[in-house]
């Protein structure tokens, strides 16, 4: 099997930490700090829906949705390639 990460990196517990993964982890931590810093009540208006919830919950749902879309797109790229 070949390494598709594109570079060598630090190996921690059998998990290769490449520059790309380190940057992803940093961005993820910053995103989570942003999510949990916004705790006030917000109202989301989408089409005919009005949903009120804590800001951190709305942001966390959007963050997870973005992660899922990115995962699915990346997965298809590696399956086809």
MODELLER restraints for C-alpha pairs under 7 A, 6 or more apart:
rsr = mdl.restraints
at = mdl.atoms
rsr.add(forms.Gaussian(group=physical.xy_distance, feature=features.Distance(at['CA:7:A'], at['CA:18:A']), mean=6.70, stdev=0.5))
rsr.add(forms.Gaussian(group=physical.xy_distance, feature=features.Distance(at['CA:8:A'], at['CA:18:A']), mean=6.35, stdev=0.5))
rsr.add(forms.Gaussian(group=physical.xy_distance, feature=features.Distance(at['CA:9:A'], at['CA:16:A']), mean=6.15, stdev=0.5))
rsr.add(forms.Gaussian(group=physical.xy_distance, feature=features.Distance(at['CA:9:A'], at['CA:17:A']), mean=5.38, stdev=0.5))
rsr.add(forms.Gaussian(group=physical.xy_distance, feature=features.Distance(at['CA:9:A'], at['CA:18:A']), mean=4.47, stdev=0.5))
rsr.add(forms.Gaussian(group=physical.xy_distance, feature=features.Distance(at['CA:9:A'], at['CA:19:A']), mean=6.96, stdev=0.5))
rsr.add(forms.Gaussian(group=physical.xy_distance, feature=features.Distance(at['CA:10:A'], at['CA:16:A']), mean=5.78, stdev=0.5))
rsr.add(forms.Gaussian(group=physical.xy_distance, feature=features.Distance(at['CA:10:A'], at['CA:17:A']), mean=5.00, stdev=0.5))
rsr.add(forms.Gaussian(group=physical.xy_distance, feature=features.Distance(at['CA:10:A'], at['CA:18:A']), mean=6.54, stdev=0.5))
rsr.add(forms.Gaussian(group=physical.xy_distance, feature=features.Distance(at['CA:11:A'], at['CA:17:A']), mean=5.76, stdev=0.5))
rsr.add(forms.Gaussian(group=physical.xy_distance, feature=features.Distance(at['CA:35:A'], at['CA:56:A']), mean=4.89, stdev=0.5))
rsr.add(forms.Gaussian(group=physical.xy_distance, feature=features.Distance(at['CA:35:A'], at['CA:59:A']), mean=5.64, stdev=0.5))
rsr.add(forms.Gaussian(group=physical.xy_distance, feature=features.Distance(at['CA:35:A'], at['CA:60:A']), mean=6.20, stdev=0.5))
rsr.add(forms.Gaussian(group=physical.xy_distance, feature=features.Distance(at['CA:36:A'], at['CA:56:A']), mean=5.29, stdev=0.5))
rsr.add(forms.Gaussian(group=physical.xy_distance, feature=features.Distance(at['CA:38:A'], at['CA:55:A']), mean=5.47, stdev=0.5))
rsr.add(forms.Gaussian(group=physical.xy_distance, feature=features.Distance(at['CA:38:A'], at['CA:56:A']), mean=5.32, stdev=0.5))
rsr.add(forms.Gaussian(group=physical.xy_distance, feature=features.Distance(at['CA:39:A'], at['CA:54:A']), mean=5.70, stdev=0.5))
rsr.add(forms.Gaussian(group=physical.xy_distance, feature=features.Distance(at['CA:39:A'], at['CA:55:A']), mean=5.24, stdev=0.5))
rsr.add(forms.Gaussian(group=physical.xy_distance, feature=features.Distance(at['CA:39:A'], at['CA:56:A']), mean=5.32, stdev=0.5))
rsr.add(forms.Gaussian(group=physical.xy_distance, feature=features.Distance(at['CA:40:A'], at['CA:54:A']), mean=5.52, stdev=0.5))
rsr.add(forms.Gaussian(group=physical.xy_distance, feature=features.Distance(at['CA:40:A'], at['CA:55:A']), mean=5.51, stdev=0.5))
rsr.add(forms.Gaussian(group=physical.xy_distance, feature=features.Distance(at['CA:41:A'], at['CA:52:A']), mean=6.81, stdev=0.5))
rsr.add(forms.Gaussian(group=physical.xy_distance, feature=features.Distance(at['CA:41:A'], at['CA:53:A']), mean=5.56, stdev=0.5))
rsr.add(forms.Gaussian(group=physical.xy_distance, feature=features.Distance(at['CA:41:A'], at['CA:54:A']), mean=4.30, stdev=0.5))
rsr.add(forms.Gaussian(group=physical.xy_distance, feature=features.Distance(at['CA:41:A'], at['CA:55:A']), mean=5.63, stdev=0.5))
rsr.add(forms.Gaussian(group=physical.xy_distance, feature=features.Distance(at['CA:42:A'], at['CA:52:A']), mean=5.61, stdev=0.5))
rsr.add(forms.Gaussian(group=physical.xy_distance, feature=features.Distance(at['CA:42:A'], at['CA:53:A']), mean=5.74, stdev=0.5))
rsr.add(forms.Gaussian(group=physical.xy_distance, feature=features.Distance(at['CA:42:A'], at['CA:54:A']), mean=5.91, stdev=0.5))
rsr.add(forms.Gaussian(group=physical.xy_distance, feature=features.Distance(at['CA:42:A'], at['CA:55:A']), mean=5.49, stdev=0.5))
rsr.add(forms.Gaussian(group=physical.xy_distance, feature=features.Distance(at['CA:43:A'], at['CA:50:A']), mean=6.48, stdev=0.5))
rsr.add(forms.Gaussian(group=physical.xy_distance, feature=features.Distance(at['CA:43:A'], at['CA:51:A']), mean=5.45, stdev=0.5))
rsr.add(forms.Gaussian(group=physical.xy_distance, feature=features.Distance(at['CA:43:A'], at['CA:52:A']), mean=4.24, stdev=0.5))
rsr.add(forms.Gaussian(group=physical.xy_distance, feature=features.Distance(at['CA:43:A'], at['CA:53:A']), mean=6.57, stdev=0.5))
rsr.add(forms.Gaussian(group=physical.xy_distance, feature=features.Distance(at['CA:44:A'], at['CA:50:A']), mean=5.67, stdev=0.5))
rsr.add(forms.Gaussian(group=physical.xy_distance, feature=features.Distance(at['CA:44:A'], at['CA:51:A']), mean=5.13, stdev=0.5))
rsr.add(forms.Gaussian(group=physical.xy_distance, feature=features.Distance(at['CA:44:A'], at['CA:52:A']), mean=6.28, stdev=0.5))
rsr.add(forms.Gaussian(group=physical.xy_distance, feature=features.Distance(at['CA:45:A'], at['CA:51:A']), mean=6.59, stdev=0.5))
